[in-house]
Amino acid sequence: MTLATPLALFCQVFLFAALYVSSSYAQEHLVFAHHVVGFTFNYTVDDWTNDIQLAQSKGIDGFALNAGHETWQPGQISNAYTAALNFTDFKLFLSFDMSSFPCQNVSDGDPLRQMINGYAQHPNQVQVDGKMLISTFVGDNCTFGAQSVDQGWLNTVKSNVSATYFIPNFNAPPETMGTFTSIDGIFNWNAAWPESASSAATDVTLFSATNTNITFDPDQRYIDRLGERRYMAGVSPWFFTHYGPPLNKNWIYRADEWLLIQRWQMLVENRDKIAFAQIISWNDYSESHYVGPYEGTPPDGTNWVQGFDHTPWLDLMQYYITAYKTGSYPDVTDDRIFLWGRLYPANMTLDDPIGIPDNWQWASDKAWGVALLGQPGTLHLTCGTDTTSIPVNEERQGDGLHTSRLQLQHKPATPI
């Protein structure tokens, strides 16, 4: 995540079957990754195959295909489903991006219904209780020409169309969940990042980020009001975006204190309440939380992600994915150390017409370390003049996992 002009950073680390879901939660705990089709313009079937192969090797069960309105996207969705045919245990489902699709007229539902009917019987489509799983990114303001949002979605995804199991990302207050007869569950996108106590305690429709550690409270508020309907939880490593006009999207969410592993630990601890987990994201370069390879067609101006590989997070998450699915943390057979942080001081000023991101003051100039160690020992972390040593039997966060932090030491370099 880039917050300012380039600097040199000097740190060293030393170490001595098919997805058919029944009504039983015991058969669930599936993990998906959010794959933005809009950033795959130049993909081939082979590119989709490579993504699927990598994701499956880390324990991910499928992709949520974020589908937008562009006319070329159905071709890429077809490529994804074609590639998935080579993997019997990797599935896909459609996640309609309602920030892209229009949704105020009856006819606006036609493209969604066409995709639903087109993939309902595909062998690699996720099925829940014999119905195809579909989702959204937002959409709680869509009426499709009906008198209410709920009726609009009923008409679009539940009437005269292939049977669907609908788990949207609606930002409507949890207190309103009982009024939605169109949904079979809810996907809580915003719960992947820390949310303010005020928004967690009141009827609000907008996410309110906060400079605190993440909690499970926003999840629980929805779970308490879903009844027998299923809950899908979001999990993400961080969030940074830096666009000027016309998007005017320039802010961060708090990601310090090992947000990624804090969130996964919550999902493991509350796994009996969570049917599905969705990783945000596989390839959303525009918000910097991608965990897949840097490829495809990132949006113009997204130069801050170039040269930054996030795929090691997949290796770290595999540890938690196993625990979420099974209820037990796996044995550590290979010692691994993961170290991440920003390369640039949070308060650095620069000649940038967009300006410093909102919430920049929430970012600490620290490196966040996680070690998966199978045997006792001592971990030494060094960054510039700052060194810390951690015995492996302290600060345990699960079998074999240890955390540490250290102050980043920055050396100014020539701006580029």
C-alpha positions as CSV (number, residue, x, y, z in Angstrom):
1,M,0.0,0.0,0.0
2,T,1.6,3.2,-1.1
3,L,0.9,6.4,0.8
4,A,3.7,8.8,-0.4
5,T,6.7,9.2,-2.6
6,P,9.2,6.3,-2.9
7,L,11.7,5.7,-0.2
8,A,14.3,3.0,0.3
9,L,13.3,0.6,3.0
10,F,15.9,-1.7,4.7
11,C,14.5,-4.6,6.6
12,Q,15.9,-8.1,7.3
13,V,14.3,-11.2,8.7
14,F,16.3,-14.0,10.3
15,L,15.2,-17.4,11.6
16,F,17.0,-20.0,13.4
17,A,-15.9,-33.1,-4.5
18,A,-18.4,-30.9,-5.9
19,L,-19.5,-27.8,-4.0
20,Y,-23.1,-28.7,-3.3
21,V,-24.3,-27.2,0.0
22,S,-27.1,-28.9,2.0
23,S,-29.0,-27.4,4.8
24,S,-26.5,-28.6,7.3
25,Y,-23.8,-26.1,8.3
26,A,-21.4,-29.0,9.0
27,Q,-21.1,-29.4,5.2
28,E,-20.4,-25.8,4.6
29,H,-17.5,-23.4,5.6
30,L,-16.6,-22.8,2.0
31,V,-14.1,-20.1,1.1
32,F,-14.4,-17.9,-2.0
33,A,-12.3,-15.1,-3.5
34,H,-13.8,-12.0,-5.1
35,H,-12.6,-11.9,-8.7
36,V,-13.4,-8.6,-10.6
37,V,-14.2,-9.5,-14.1
38,G,-13.9,-5.9,-15.1
39,F,-10.1,-6.1,-14.7
40,T,-9.7,-9.2,-17.0
41,F,-10.2,-7.6,-20.4
42,N,-7.1,-9.3,-21.9
43,Y,-7.6,-12.7,-20.1
44,T,-7.6,-16.0,-22.0
45,V,-9.1,-19.3,-20.8
46,D,-5.5,-20.2,-19.9
47,D,-5.3,-17.1,-17.6
48,W,-8.5,-18.2,-15.8
49,T,-7.1,-21.7,-15.6
50,N,-3.9,-20.4,-13.9
51,D,-5.9,-18.3,-11.4
52,I,-8.1,-21.2,-10.5
53,Q,-5.2,-23.6,-10.1
54,L,-3.4,-21.2,-7.8
55,A,-6.5,-20.4,-5.7
56,Q,-7.4,-24.1,-5.3
57,S,-3.9,-24.9,-4.2
58,K,-4.3,-22.6,-1.3
59,G,-7.6,-24.1,-0.2
60,I,-10.0,-21.6,-1.9
61,D,-13.1,-23.3,-3.1
62,G,-14.3,-20.9,-5.8
63,F,-14.5,-17.4,-7.2
64,A,-17.3,-14.9,-6.8
65,L,-17.3,-13.3,-10.3
66,N,-17.9,-9.6,-9.9
67,A,-19.9,-8.9,-13.1
68,G,-20.3,-5.4,-14.5
69,H,-22.3,-3.9,-17.4
70,E,-19.6,-3.7,-20.0
71,T,-20.5,-5.6,-23.2
72,W,-17.3,-7.6,-23.2
73,Q,-17.7,-9.0,-19.7
74,P,-20.1,-11.9,-20.6
75,G,-17.3,-13.3,-22.8
76,Q,-14.9,-13.3,-19.9
77,I,-17.4,-14.9,-17.6
78,S,-17.8,-17.6,-20.2
79,N,-14.0,-18.1,-20.3
80,A,-14.0,-18.4,-16.5
81,Y,-16.7,-21.1,-16.5
82,T,-14.9,-22.9,-19.4
83,A,-11.7,-22.9,-17.5
84,A,-13.4,-24.2,-14.4
85,L,-14.5,-27.4,-16.3
86,N,-11.0,-28.7,-15.8
87,F,-11.5,-28.6,-12.0
88,T,-14.1,-30.8,-10.5
89,D,-13.9,-29.2,-7.0
90,F,-13.6,-25.6,-7.9
91,K,-16.8,-23.6,-8.4
92,L,-18.0,-20.2,-9.5
93,F,-21.0,-17.9,-8.8
94,L,-22.1,-14.6,-10.2
95,S,-21.8,-11.5,-8.0
96,F,-23.6,-8.7,-9.9
97,D,-21.9,-5.3,-9.4
98,M,-24.8,-3.0,-8.9
99,S,-22.6,0.0,-8.8
100,S,-22.1,-0.8,-12.5
101,F,-25.5,-2.2,-13.7
102,P,-28.5,0.2,-13.9
103,C,-31.4,-1.1,-11.8
104,Q,-34.3,1.3,-11.8
105,N,-36.3,0.0,-14.7
106,V,-37.9,-3.4,-15.3
107,S,-35.7,-4.0,-18.3
108,D,-32.5,-3.4,-16.3
109,G,-33.0,-6.9,-14.8
110,D,-32.8,-8.6,-18.2
111,P,-28.9,-8.9,-18.4
112,L,-28.9,-10.4,-14.8
113,R,-31.6,-12.9,-15.7
114,Q,-29.8,-13.9,-18.9
115,M,-26.7,-14.7,-17.0
116,I,-28.6,-16.6,-14.3
117,N,-30.4,-18.8,-16.9
118,G,-27.1,-19.3,-18.8
119,Y,-25.1,-20.7,-15.9
120,A,-27.7,-22.3,-13.6
121,Q,-27.0,-25.8,-14.8
122,H,-23.2,-25.4,-15.3
123,P,-21.4,-28.2,-13.5
124,N,-19.0,-25.7,-11.9
125,Q,-21.8,-23.4,-10.6
126,V,-22.1,-23.3,-6.8
127,Q,-25.4,-24.8,-5.7
128,V,-27.0,-24.3,-2.3
129,D,-30.0,-26.4,-1.4
130,G,-30.3,-27.3,-5.1
131,K,-30.4,-23.6,-6.2
132,M,-27.6,-21.6,-7.9
133,L,-25.8,-19.2,-5.6
134,I,-25.8,-15.6,-6.7
135,S,-24.7,-12.5,-4.9
136,T,-24.1,-8.7,-5.5
137,F,-21.9,-5.8,-4.7
138,V,-24.4,-3.4,-3.1
139,G,-27.9,-3.2,-4.7
140,D,-30.0,-2.2,-1.7
141,N,-31.3,0.8,-3.7
142,C,-32.4,-1.1,-6.8
143,T,-36.1,-1.4,-7.5
144,F,-36.1,-2.6,-11.1
145,G,-39.3,-0.6,-11.7
146,A,-41.1,-2.1,-8.7
147,Q,-42.6,-0.3,-5.7
148,S,-39.9,-1.5,-3.3
149,V,-36.3,-2.8,-3.4
150,D,-37.5,-6.2,-2.1
151,Q,-40.1,-6.6,-4.7
152,G,-37.7,-5.5,-7.4
153,W,-35.3,-8.2,-6.5
154,L,-38.1,-10.8,-6.1
155,N,-39.2,-10.0,-9.7
156,T,-35.6,-10.1,-11.0
157,V,-34.0,-13.1,-9.4
158,K,-36.9,-15.1,-8.0
159,S,-39.7,-15.0,-10.6
160,N,-39.8,-16.8,-13.9
161,V,-36.0,-17.5,-13.8
162,S,-33.8,-20.4,-12.8
163,A,-34.0,-21.2,-9.1
164,T,-31.5,-19.0,-7.1
165,Y,-30.1,-18.9,-3.6
166,F,-29.6,-15.1,-3.2
167,I,-26.9,-13.8,-0.7
168,P,-26.4,-10.2,-1.7
169,N,-24.1,-7.5,-0.2
170,F,-26.8,-5.1,0.9
171,N,-25.7,-2.2,3.1
172,A,-29.2,-1.9,4.6
173,P,-29.3,-1.9,8.4
174,P,-29.4,-5.3,10.0
175,E,-32.6,-4.3,11.7
176,T,-34.3,-4.3,8.3
177,M,-33.3,-7.9,7.3
178,G,-36.7,-9.2,8.3
179,T,-38.3,-7.0,5.6
180,F,-36.4,-8.6,2.8
181,T,-38.2,-11.7,1.6
182,S,-36.1,-11.8,-1.6
183,I,-32.8,-12.8,0.2
184,D,-31.7,-16.2,1.4
185,G,-28.8,-14.7,3.4
186,I,-26.5,-11.7,3.5
187,F,-22.9,-11.1,2.5
188,N,-21.2,-8.5,4.8
189,W,-18.6,-6.8,2.7
190,N,-17.9,-4.0,5.1
191,A,-17.3,-6.2,8.1
192,A,-13.8,-7.0,6.6
193,W,-12.5,-3.7,8.1
194,P,-12.9,-2.0,11.4
195,E,-16.3,-0.3,11.8
196,S,-17.1,2.5,14.2
197,A,-19.1,1.7,17.4
198,S,-21.7,4.3,16.5
199,S,-22.5,2.7,13.2
200,A,-22.4,-0.8,14.7
201,A,-25.0,0.3,17.3
202,T,-27.5,2.3,15.2
203,D,-29.6,1.9,12.1
204,V,-27.2,3.1,9.4
205,T,-26.9,2.3,5.8
206,L,-23.4,3.5,5.2
207,F,-20.1,2.0,6.4
208,S,-18.3,4.1,8.9
209,A,-14.6,3.3,9.1
210,T,-12.8,3.8,12.4
211,N,-9.3,3.8,13.9
212,T,-9.8,0.8,16.2
213,N,-9.2,-2.9,16.0
214,I,-11.7,-5.0,14.2
215,T,-14.5,-6.7,16.1
216,F,-17.1,-9.3,15.3
217,D,-20.0,-7.0,16.4
218,P,-21.0,-5.9,12.9
219,D,-21.2,-9.6,11.9
220,Q,-23.2,-10.6,14.9
221,R,-25.8,-7.8,14.3
222,Y,-26.7,-9.4,11.0
223,I,-26.4,-13.0,12.1
224,D,-28.9,-12.3,15.0
225,R,-31.5,-11.1,12.5
226,L,-31.1,-13.7,9.7
227,G,-32.8,-16.5,11.4
228,E,-32.1,-19.7,9.4
229,R,-30.7,-17.8,6.5
230,R,-27.0,-18.1,5.7
231,Y,-24.3,-15.6,6.5
232,M,-21.2,-14.9,4.3
233,A,-18.4,-13.0,6.0
234,G,-15.8,-10.8,4.2
235,V,-12.1,-10.9,5.0
236,S,-9.5,-8.5,3.6
237,P,-5.8,-7.6,4.3
238,W,-6.2,-3.8,3.9
239,F,-7.7,-1.1,1.8
240,F,-6.0,1.8,0.0
241,T,-7.3,3.8,-3.0
242,H,-5.9,7.0,-4.5
243,Y,-8.0,8.4,-7.4
244,G,-8.8,12.0,-8.1
245,P,-11.7,13.4,-10.2
246,P,-14.0,12.1,-11.5
247,L,-13.9,9.2,-9.0
248,N,-12.7,11.3,-6.0
249,K,-11.8,8.0,-4.3
250,N,-8.9,8.7,-2.0
251,W,-8.8,7.0,1.4
252,I,-7.6,4.1,3.5
253,Y,-9.2,1.8,6.1
254,R,-7.3,0.9,9.2
255,A,-5.3,-2.3,8.6
256,D,-2.7,-2.1,11.4
257,E,-2.4,-4.7,14.3
258,W,-2.5,-7.6,11.8
259,L,-5.9,-6.9,10.5
260,L,-5.8,-10.0,8.2
261,I,-5.1,-12.5,10.9
262,Q,-7.3,-10.8,13.4
263,R,-10.2,-11.2,11.0
264,W,-9.4,-14.8,10.1
265,Q,-9.2,-15.7,13.8
266,M,-12.7,-14.3,14.3
267,L,-14.0,-16.4,11.4
268,V,-12.4,-19.5,12.9
269,E,-13.7,-18.8,16.4
270,N,-17.3,-18.1,15.1
271,R,-17.2,-20.7,12.3
272,D,-20.5,-22.3,13.4
273,K,-22.3,-19.0,12.6
274,I,-20.7,-18.4,9.2
275,A,-21.6,-20.5,6.2
276,F,-19.2,-18.9,3.8
277,A,-16.1,-16.7,3.8
278,Q,-15.3,-14.4,0.9
279,I,-11.8,-13.0,0.5
280,I,-11.7,-9.4,-0.7
281,S,-10.2,-9.6,-3.1
282,W,-8.4,-11.7,-5.7
283,N,-7.7,-8.9,-8.1
284,D,-9.1,-5.5,-7.1
285,Y,-6.0,-3.5,-7.7
286,S,-8.1,-0.3,-7.5
287,E,-8.4,-0.8,-3.7
288,S,-5.0,-2.5,-3.2
289,H,-6.4,-5.6,-1.4
290,Y,-5.6,-8.1,-4.2
291,V,-4.0,-11.4,-3.1
292,G,-3.7,-12.9,-6.5
293,P,-1.0,-12.2,-9.1
294,Y,-0.7,-8.7,-10.6
295,E,-2.1,-9.3,-14.1
296,G,-5.0,-8.5,-16.3
297,T,-6.0,-4.9,-16.9
298,P,-5.9,-2.7,-13.8
299,P,-7.7,0.7,-14.1
300,D,-5.8,3.6,-15.6
301,G,-3.9,5.5,-13.0
302,T,-3.5,2.6,-10.6
303,N,0.3,2.9,-10.7
304,W,0.8,2.4,-7.0
305,V,0.3,-1.4,-7.2
306,Q,3.0,-2.0,-9.9
307,G,5.8,-4.2,-8.6
308,F,4.1,-5.2,-5.4
309,D,3.4,-8.9,-5.1
310,H,0.7,-9.9,-2.5
311,T,0.5,-13.6,-3.3
312,P,2.4,-14.6,-0.1
313,W,-0.8,-13.6,1.7
314,L,-2.3,-16.7,0.0
315,D,0.2,-18.9,1.8
316,L,-0.6,-17.3,5.1
317,M,-4.3,-17.5,4.6
318,Q,-4.1,-21.2,3.7
319,Y,-3.3,-21.8,7.4
320,Y,-6.5,-20.1,8.5
321,I,-8.6,-21.5,5.6
322,T,-7.8,-25.0,6.9
323,A,-8.8,-24.0,10.4
324,Y,-12.0,-22.3,9.3
325,K,-13.0,-25.4,7.3
326,T,-12.1,-28.0,9.9
327,G,-12.3,-26.3,13.2
328,S,-8.6,-27.1,14.0
329,Y,-5.4,-25.2,13.1
330,P,-3.1,-27.4,11.1
331,D,0.3,-28.6,12.2
332,V,3.1,-26.4,10.9
333,T,5.4,-28.6,8.8
334,D,7.4,-25.8,7.1
335,D,8.7,-22.8,8.9
336,R,7.5,-19.6,7.3
337,I,7.8,-15.9,8.1
338,F,5.6,-13.2,6.6
339,L,6.4,-9.5,6.9
340,W,4.4,-6.7,5.4
341,G,4.0,-2.9,5.8
342,R,4.0,0.3,3.9
343,L,7.2,1.4,2.2
344,Y,6.7,5.1,2.9
345,P,6.0,7.3,6.0
346,A,2.3,8.0,6.6
347,N,2.9,11.7,7.1
348,M,5.1,12.4,4.1
349,T,4.2,15.3,2.0
350,L,4.6,15.2,-1.8
351,D,3.8,17.0,-5.0
352,D,0.6,15.1,-5.7
353,P,-2.5,16.8,-7.1
354,I,-4.7,14.2,-5.6
355,G,-3.5,14.8,-2.1
356,I,-2.8,12.6,0.9
357,P,-5.5,10.0,1.4
358,D,-8.2,10.5,4.0
359,N,-7.5,8.6,7.3
360,W,-3.8,8.7,6.6
361,Q,-3.1,9.4,10.3
362,W,-4.5,5.9,11.1
363,A,-1.5,4.2,9.6
364,S,1.5,3.3,11.8
365,D,5.0,3.3,10.4
366,K,5.6,-0.3,11.4
367,A,6.2,-3.7,9.8
368,W,3.8,-6.4,10.8
369,G,5.4,-9.9,11.2
370,V,3.8,-13.3,11.4
371,A,5.8,-16.5,11.9
372,L,4.5,-20.0,11.4
373,L,7.0,-22.2,13.3
374,G,6.9,-25.9,14.0
375,Q,9.6,-26.0,16.7
376,P,10.8,-23.8,19.6
377,G,13.3,-21.2,18.8
378,T,13.8,-17.4,18.5
379,L,12.8,-15.1,15.8
380,H,15.0,-12.0,15.1
381,L,13.5,-9.1,13.1
382,T,15.7,-6.2,12.1
383,C,14.8,-3.0,10.2
384,G,17.6,-0.4,10.2
385,T,18.6,0.1,13.8
386,D,15.4,-1.5,15.2
387,T,15.7,-5.1,16.2
388,T,13.3,-7.3,18.1
389,S,13.6,-11.0,19.2
390,I,10.6,-13.1,20.0
391,P,10.6,-16.6,21.6
392,V,8.3,-18.8,19.7
393,N,6.3,-19.8,22.8
394,E,5.0,-16.2,23.4
395,E,2.2,-14.3,21.7
396,R,0.6,-17.4,20.2
397,Q,-2.3,-16.7,17.9
398,G,-3.2,-20.3,17.1
399,D,-1.1,-23.5,16.9
400,G,2.4,-22.5,15.7
401,L,1.6,-18.9,14.9
402,H,3.5,-15.9,16.4
403,T,3.3,-12.2,15.8
404,S,5.6,-9.2,16.2
405,R,6.0,-5.7,15.0
406,L,9.0,-3.3,14.5
407,Q,9.4,0.3,13.6
408,L,10.2,1.0,10.0
409,Q,13.4,2.8,9.2
410,H,13.2,4.9,6.1
411,K,15.9,6.4,3.9
412,P,14.8,9.1,1.4
413,A,15.4,8.2,-2.2
414,T,15.0,10.2,-5.4
415,P,11.3,10.6,-6.2
416,I,10.1,8.9,-9.4
